[in-house]
Amino acid sequence: MPFGETVAWAADEGFQFVELLLDGPYARERLRADDRVPAMRDGLAAAGLDCVVHLPFAVDPGSPFSPVREGAVRELTLGMDTARELGAERVVFHPSSDAWDLGWDPAETRAFVHDALDDLVPAARERGLVPCPENVVSSHYTAANFPELLERHPEARMTFDASHALLSGMNEPEMAEFLREHADRVGHLHLPDTRSGDEHLPVGMGRIDFHAALAGLADRCWSGTATLEVGTEDRSTIALGRENLLAVLDRL
C-alpha cells in the first residue's frame, strides 16, 4: 500500500497509528536505497499518527547455525535503527527458530532463541524502543510458554497475537485469564480474526470471540496499542475491522 496515501487515509478514519512491516516494499535496505525514511517520518508527523514497527519475520533469529543467527540479529538490530528514525516507540519481532525438529531437540532450539534475545532486547532498549516479541504458533514461544520469556527478559513487553494464541491451542477464556495475569507485561496487541489458519481477517469475520478474549485486559484497565493486522489492501475491509473492534470494546 502506498505509504503517504495510506497514512492520510488512516488519519481520516480515526486510527491513531500504523504498523509498518520492514519487508517487501518497505524492507530496510529498500527504504535506505531510496532515502524514504525522512519523508515517511514527516508524513506520520503531519498526519498526527504514531508508528509501530514490525521487524521482518522471514529472518531466523533462532537458527542453529551461528552465522545465520548472527546475520538475523544484525538485520533486526538495523531495523531497530530504522524504527527509531521513523519515530516509533515499539518494535515487534518473532522469537522463533526454524531449526529442523529431527536434528535439534527443544532445549537446544530454545537456547538458540535465547542467544538472539540476549542481544535483541538490550539493543531495543539502548535505542529507546520497547522490545515487544510476539507469541508464535510453530516455535517454542507460544502464548502458553510466553511467561518463561517474560521472566527471562524483564525489559521485554509482549505482543499478544490473538490468532496465534488460538491456533496454538489457547481458547478465549484462557486468553482472558492469561491477559488478566500478565497485563502489566503486555505492550502491544495483534487482533486479526481467523476461521482456521492464520488468515488475518477483520474482527468479526472469523471465529474468535474477542469480547471474551479481551475481558482480562478490561478487568485490569489495560491501555495500549492494538493492530488489526488485516491481510488485505481493501480499505473498506480494514475500516470494517476497526468498526467491529470498537463495538467489542464498547461492550467491555
N, C-alpha and C positions, 0 to 999 in steps of 0.2 A: 504494500500500500504506500502511495506517495506520502512522505513524512509530513511536509508542511501542510498539505491539504487535509491529511488525517488529523493532525493536531488541531487545526482550526475547527474541523467538524466535531471532534471530541469536546472541545471547549463549548461549542454551541449546544451540544447535547447535555451538558452538565457534568461531564466527567471531571474528576479532579487531577488525574494523572494518566499517563500512558506507560505501558510496559514495553520496552524495546528489547527484542532478541538480537543479540550480536551474532547473527548468522545470515546466510543468504545475501540479499541485497544490502543488509546492514552489518555484514561481517566487519570486524575491526579493521582488517587490512584494506578493505574497500573504502571504508569511511576515511581512513588515513590517506589513501591514494588520491581521493577526490577532495580532501580537505573540507569535509562536510560538517565536522563536529561543531565548529563555532556557529555556523548558521542554524544548525539544529538546536543548539543551546539557546540562541537568541529567539528562535521561533517558539520554543517552550515558554520562555520568559514573557514574550509578547502576548501569548495566549493565556498566561496565568496558570499554566499546568506544571505539575511536578513530573518526575520521571523515575521509574523503577527499571533497572537494567537486569535482564535475564542473560547470563553468560551462556555461551554455546554448550549444548548438551551432547553434541556429537563427538567431543573430545573424551578421553578416557583417563580421568584423574586417578582411578584405582587400578591402572594397568599393572600386571606383574612384571613388566619389562621397564627397568629404570629409565632408559632414555625416553620412552613413550610417556611414562608418568611425569617425568620432569618437563617434557615438552607441553603436556596438558596443563600442568601447573603454571608454566610460563605464559601460555596463551590466556588462561583465565586471569592471571595477575595483570597482564597487559590490558585485558578487558576491563579490569577494575580502574585502571588509569583513564580509560575512555569514559567509564561511568562517572568518575569524579569530574571530568571536564564537561560532561553533559549536565552536571548539577544534580545527579542522582544521590539519594541518601541510602538506598538499599540495593544490594546485588543478590540475585538468586542464582543458585547453581546446584547441580545434581551430585550428591556424594555417592557416586556409583562406581562399579567396576564391571568391565566386560570380560573379565578373566574366564577362561574355559573351566566350567564347573567339574569336569572329569580330571582336570590336571592340577587344580588348586583347591585346597579344602577351604571351608568358610572362614576359619580363623586366619588363614593366610590372606584371603581376599580382604577381610576387614582391616588387616594390618596395612595393606596397600592403600586403602581409602584413608586410613588414619594418617599415614605418611603424608598424603596430599593435604588433608585438612590441617595438619600441623603447620603447613606453610600458608594455606589459603585464608584461614580465619584471621591470623595476625596481619596478613597482607591487607585484608579489607579494613581492619581497624586502623592500621597505620595510615590509610588513605582517607580516614574519616567516614568510612562506609560501614553500614550494618551488614554483616555476612548472614544471609538467610538461606542456608541449604534447604533443599526441598525433599520431602518424603517421596520415594520412588516405588516402583512396582516389582521389578525383577532383580533387584540387588538387595543387600542386607538391610539397608536403612529404609524399610517400610515404615508406615506410621507407627505400627506396634513396637518396632525396635528403636524408634527415634529418641526416646528418653535417654538411651545409652549415649547417643551422640551429644545431646544437650548437657549431660553430666560431664562428659569428657571435655567439652568446649564451652565453658561458662560464658564466653563473649559472643557466642553464636546465638542467633534467633532463628526460629523455624519458619519456613514457608510451608504452610499446611495446604496440601492439594487434596480436595475432597474426592475427586475422581480416582486419583491414585490410591487414596485410602480405601475406597470401596473395592477397587479391583484387587487390592492385596488382602481382602478378607475382613475389613472393618465395616460393620453396619452403622447406620446413622445414630442409634443410641450410644454405641461405643465411641463414635466420633465425638458426640456431645460430651461424654464423660472424659475422653482424652483432652479435649479443648478446655473443659472446665478445670481439669487438674493442671494443665500446662499453659494456661492463658498468658501468664507473665513471660513465657519464653516464645510465644508466637509473635513473629514480627511482620508477617505478610500472609495473605491467603490467595490461593488459586481456586476458583469456583466454577470450573466447567462441569456441565452435566454430561451424562452418558447413559446409553441403553445397554451396551455390552462392553466393547473395548474402550480404549482411551480416545473417545470420539470428539471431545472438545465442542460440545453442543451448548447453546444458550441455556441458562437456568430455566427450568420448566419444560424442556423438550426431551428430557431423559427420565431416569427413574430415581434419581437422588432426592430424598426428602430433605431439602435444605433447612426447612423450619426446624425439624428435629435435630439435624446435624449441628446447626449453629446455636442451638439453645444453650449449650455450655458456655459459649463466649458471652452471650447475653446475660447469663447468670453472673458472670464476672465483670460486667460492664466494660468489656474489652473495646478498645478503639484502635483502629489501624487501617492499613491499606488492603484492598482486595481487588484482584484482577479477574475479569470474566473469563479470559483465555479461550475465546471462541475461535474455532478453526475455520474462519471464513473471512472474506473481504467484503461481504454484503453488509452494508452499514445498517440496513433496516433490521437484519437479524441480530447484529450486535446491540442495537438500541433495544430490541425486544428483550434480550437477556438482562440488560440493565433495569428495564421496567419491571420484569418479573422478580429480579432480586430485591428491588426496592419494596415490592409488595410483600415479599417474605420478611424483610427487616421490619416493616411496619407492624407485623403481627407478633414480633418477638417481645 
